[in-house]
Amino acid sequence: MAFRRMENAFKETLKTFIIFPLLRTFWVMKTKLSIIVPVLHETEAINPFIEHISRVDEGEDYEVIVVDGSPERNTIDAIKDRDVIKTTSPKGRARQMNTGAAVARGEILLFLHVDTKLPLNAFKKIREVLENSRYVGGAFDLGLDSDRKSLKFIAWTARIRVRLTHIPYGDQAIFIRKDYFDTLGGYRNIPLMEDVELMERIKRLGGKICIIKDPVRSSPRKWLQDGILYTSFRNHIIRILYSLGISPNKLVKLYYKDYYYRS
């Protein structure tokens, strides 16, 4: 009996301190990350963005997939890096991200806006989160790339909101296991709130996400172009109307001042 107890204790020690850590290390090293970037008329921003990605986590295994929603293909034609996977789809962030996911070869999908900068070692942090099988995905805390106190306050309130709701937005670099994303059927094909709809669906199905405390730095250009107070008020109104069941097809006209031009 004593020998059997010693044998069982040895097996548990072997699993806890040698086998499991080795398996986790192997998973982190071998799991490929697919970065999916929906774009529309971003010729000036795309190459600096790709250069930024290359500096985030050197030595990590990832691919970049840029999905252009313009029939002119002006953004992907401007890309200098030959390793970037370039494709097109009909305009619409949800459609473009689903198109990118369909060609992705990674086990993890990272949906990233071209005006959002990742923190250092972001890819490693994503892999570390998804080592834990209880999480199906996650996002980063929101930071706005500005020293304005008003915008810092907006980012702070967004971090509080996400802590309470566990519903991150697209500008927080949402990541998710590809097999789980495929099981969900991807993003719903709606012109606005596709990020919120996906997160709410995950929540309803009992999936858990992790919010990484390191913030992304998202461009404040929408706030600066449309006005900080107006943009904040409009965003709150859109969230309330969406929660009341108003169709995203109607809300998109409120979100974009130049909606009819964009259409």
C-alpha positions as semicolon CSV with decimal commas, in nm:
position;residue;x (nm);y (nm);z (nm)
1;M;0,000;0,000;0,000
2;A;0,281;0,239;0,090
3;F;0,454;0,169;-0,242
4;R;0,132;0,235;-0,435
5;R;0,081;0,565;-0,254
6;M;0,438;0,663;-0,338
7;E;0,384;0,563;-0,700
8;N;0,066;0,771;-0,726
9;A;0,234;1,067;-0,560
10;F;0,523;1,040;-0,807
11;K;0,281;1,035;-1,103
12;E;0,097;1,343;-0,974
13;T;0,425;1,527;-0,922
14;L;0,539;1,431;-1,271
15;K;0,216;1,560;-1,427
16;T;0,203;1,880;-1,222
17;F;0,563;1,994;-1,249
18;I;0,692;1,841;-1,573
19;I;0,428;1,713;-1,818
20;F;0,167;1,993;-1,788
21;P;0,424;2,277;-1,801
22;L;0,585;2,118;-2,108
23;L;0,247;2,084;-2,279
24;R;0,162;2,448;-2,200
25;T;0,497;2,564;-2,335
26;F;0,450;2,360;-2,652
27;W;0,099;2,505;-2,701
28;V;0,220;2,862;-2,657
29;M;0,510;2,812;-2,899
30;K;0,320;2,622;-3,167
31;T;-0,018;2,795;-3,172
32;K;-0,040;3,023;-3,475
33;L;-0,211;3,359;-3,449
34;S;-0,409;3,510;-3,738
35;I;-0,442;3,888;-3,727
36;I;-0,744;3,998;-3,932
37;V;-0,759;4,363;-4,035
38;P;-1,071;4,503;-4,210
39;V;-0,988;4,820;-4,405
40;L;-1,156;5,080;-4,621
41;H;-0,950;5,357;-4,785
42;E;-0,657;5,334;-4,542
43;T;-0,367;5,376;-4,787
44;E;-0,173;5,614;-4,563
45;A;-0,218;5,416;-4,243
46;I;-0,168;5,058;-4,359
47;N;0,211;5,035;-4,391
48;P;0,290;5,208;-4,058
49;F;0,032;4,975;-3,901
50;I;0,202;4,663;-4,044
51;E;0,540;4,789;-3,923
52;H;0,391;4,834;-3,577
53;I;0,264;4,474;-3,579
54;S;0,614;4,347;-3,662
55;R;0,750;4,515;-3,347
56;V;0,487;4,392;-3,103
57;D;0,623;4,045;-3,034
58;E;0,938;3,945;-3,221
59;G;0,977;3,574;-3,281
60;E;0,607;3,495;-3,247
61;D;0,428;3,287;-3,509
62;Y;0,155;3,493;-3,673
63;E;0,005;3,591;-4,005
64;V;-0,153;3,920;-4,108
65;I;-0,466;3,913;-4,324
66;V;-0,584;4,247;-4,462
67;V;-0,939;4,247;-4,602
68;D;-1,018;4,543;-4,826
69;G;-1,382;4,649;-4,852
70;S;-1,317;4,877;-5,148
71;P;-1,362;4,741;-5,501
72;E;-1,071;4,966;-5,602
73;R;-0,843;4,763;-5,367
74;N;-0,650;5,081;-5,297
75;T;-0,544;4,983;-4,944
76;I;-0,416;4,633;-5,018
77;D;-0,246;4,754;-5,337
78;A;-0,048;4,999;-5,122
79;I;0,091;4,727;-4,892
80;K;0,469;4,685;-4,922
81;D;0,515;4,373;-4,706
82;R;0,492;4,068;-4,933
83;D;0,415;3,834;-4,644
84;V;0,081;3,999;-4,576
85;I;-0,219;3,802;-4,701
86;K;-0,438;4,034;-4,906
87;T;-0,800;3,973;-4,997
88;T;-1,124;4,160;-5,065
89;S;-1,488;4,133;-4,969
90;P;-1,803;4,341;-4,998
91;K;-1,787;4,647;-4,773
92;G;-1,889;4,602;-4,411
93;R;-1,670;4,529;-4,111
94;A;-1,855;4,207;-4,018
95;R;-1,835;4,071;-4,374
96;Q;-1,469;4,164;-4,404
97;M;-1,375;4,002;-4,073
98;N;-1,566;3,684;-4,162
99;T;-1,383;3,675;-4,497
100;G;-1,049;3,703;-4,318
101;A;-1,143;3,432;-4,069
102;A;-1,237;3,198;-4,354
103;V;-0,883;3,207;-4,498
104;A;-0,703;3,218;-4,161
105;R;-0,467;2,931;-4,081
106;G;-0,420;3,016;-3,714
107;E;-0,582;2,852;-3,413
108;I;-0,638;3,199;-3,264
109;L;-0,807;3,489;-3,443
110;L;-0,722;3,849;-3,350
111;F;-0,951;4,112;-3,502
112;L;-0,764;4,438;-3,516
113;H;-0,856;4,784;-3,641
114;V;-0,593;4,962;-3,849
115;D;-0,597;5,260;-3,611
116;T;-0,540;5,050;-3,298
117;K;-0,193;4,984;-3,156
118;L;-0,120;4,677;-2,946
119;P;0,084;4,675;-2,625
120;L;0,425;4,507;-2,625
121;N;0,417;4,126;-2,599
122;A;0,047;4,128;-2,687
123;F;0,063;3,798;-2,877
124;K;0,231;3,623;-2,586
125;K;-0,033;3,759;-2,348
126;I;-0,311;3,632;-2,575
127;R;-0,159;3,284;-2,587
128;E;-0,115;3,281;-2,210
129;V;-0,484;3,365;-2,162
130;L;-0,596;3,088;-2,396
131;E;-0,374;2,833;-2,224
132;N;-0,662;2,832;-1,979
133;S;-0,933;2,621;-2,140
134;R;-1,210;2,805;-1,953
135;Y;-1,161;3,108;-2,179
136;V;-1,286;3,113;-2,539
137;G;-1,142;3,455;-2,613
138;G;-1,094;3,804;-2,481
139;A;-0,979;4,158;-2,550
140;F;-0,756;4,431;-2,411
141;D;-0,843;4,729;-2,197
142;L;-0,911;5,042;-2,400
143;G;-0,667;5,328;-2,421
144;L;-0,698;5,631;-2,649
145;D;-0,384;5,762;-2,817
146;S;-0,416;6,116;-2,680
147;D;-0,306;6,325;-2,382
148;R;-0,639;6,506;-2,361
149;K;-0,795;6,466;-2,018
150;S;-1,143;6,432;-2,167
151;L;-1,032;6,137;-2,383
152;K;-0,845;5,978;-2,094
153;F;-1,168;5,999;-1,894
154;I;-1,361;5,835;-2,179
155;A;-1,110;5,549;-2,190
156;W;-1,132;5,510;-1,811
157;T;-1,513;5,487;-1,820
158;A;-1,487;5,232;-2,102
159;R;-1,260;5,016;-1,887
160;I;-1,513;5,032;-1,601
161;R;-1,796;4,941;-1,839
162;V;-1,611;4,638;-1,972
163;R;-1,531;4,518;-1,620
164;L;-1,902;4,531;-1,536
165;T;-2,049;4,394;-1,859
166;H;-1,771;4,179;-2,009
167;I;-1,875;4,318;-2,347
168;P;-1,562;4,463;-2,515
169;Y;-1,584;4,660;-2,839
170;G;-1,396;4,605;-3,163
171;D;-1,138;4,877;-3,092
172;Q;-1,015;4,669;-2,797
173;A;-0,855;4,403;-3,020
174;I;-1,096;4,113;-2,974
175;F;-0,938;3,767;-2,993
176;I;-1,107;3,427;-3,001
177;R;-1,033;3,060;-3,062
178;K;-1,093;2,988;-3,430
179;D;-1,280;2,662;-3,374
180;Y;-1,515;2,837;-3,133
181;F;-1,563;3,130;-3,373
182;D;-1,648;2,886;-3,652
183;T;-1,895;2,705;-3,426
184;L;-2,067;3,038;-3,357
185;G;-2,098;3,105;-3,729
186;G;-1,878;3,415;-3,712
187;Y;-1,993;3,773;-3,692
188;R;-2,354;3,846;-3,772
189;N;-2,378;4,036;-4,100
190;I;-2,496;4,371;-3,963
191;P;-2,353;4,717;-4,044
192;L;-2,299;4,820;-3,680
193;M;-2,271;4,663;-3,333
194;E;-2,137;4,337;-3,477
195;D;-1,877;4,327;-3,197
196;V;-2,138;4,373;-2,924
197;E;-2,371;4,115;-3,082
198;L;-2,090;3,856;-3,093
199;M;-1,990;3,915;-2,730
200;E;-2,353;3,898;-2,615
201;R;-2,396;3,571;-2,803
202;I;-2,087;3,426;-2,635
203;K;-2,225;3,534;-2,299
204;R;-2,564;3,372;-2,363
205;L;-2,393;3,046;-2,455
206;G;-2,192;3,048;-2,134
207;G;-1,855;3,127;-2,293
208;K;-1,602;3,315;-2,081
209;I;-1,372;3,589;-2,201
210;C;-1,072;3,751;-2,038
211;I;-0,994;4,124;-2,043
212;I;-0,618;4,181;-2,047
213;K;-0,530;4,483;-1,833
214;D;-0,261;4,611;-2,070
215;P;-0,444;4,871;-2,281
216;V;-0,440;4,905;-2,657
217;R;-0,395;5,258;-2,792
218;S;-0,683;5,334;-3,023
219;S;-0,694;5,642;-3,242
220;P;-0,925;5,920;-3,117
221;R;-0,984;6,041;-3,473
222;K;-1,358;5,969;-3,462
223;W;-1,396;6,178;-3,147
224;L;-1,183;6,458;-3,289
225;Q;-1,357;6,461;-3,627
226;D;-1,713;6,455;-3,497
227;G;-1,656;6,633;-3,165
228;I;-1,582;6,474;-2,828
229;L;-1,912;6,561;-2,656
230;Y;-2,124;6,480;-2,961
231;T;-1,946;6,148;-3,020
232;S;-1,976;6,038;-2,656
233;F;-2,346;6,132;-2,642
234;R;-2,418;5,965;-2,978
235;N;-2,240;5,643;-2,876
236;H;-2,440;5,621;-2,552
237;I;-2,765;5,678;-2,740
238;I;-2,677;5,408;-2,995
239;R;-2,599;5,158;-2,719
240;I;-2,932;5,232;-2,548
241;L;-3,131;5,209;-2,871
242;Y;-2,958;4,882;-2,965
243;S;-3,041;4,734;-2,624
244;L;-3,404;4,833;-2,686
245;G;-3,408;4,634;-3,009
246;I;-3,357;4,906;-3,269
247;S;-3,208;4,755;-3,586
248;P;-2,837;4,821;-3,657
249;N;-2,947;4,903;-4,013
250;K;-3,114;5,212;-3,871
251;L;-2,849;5,289;-3,609
252;V;-2,569;5,299;-3,867
253;K;-2,725;5,611;-4,019
254;L;-2,690;5,779;-3,681
255;Y;-2,332;5,661;-3,632
256;Y;-2,192;5,786;-3,964
257;K;-2,259;6,150;-4,048
258;D;-2,167;6,072;-4,409
259;Y;-2,361;5,743;-4,420
260;Y;-2,533;5,808;-4,752
261;Y;-2,202;5,906;-4,910
262;R;-2,036;5,595;-4,770
263;S;-2,317;5,377;-4,905
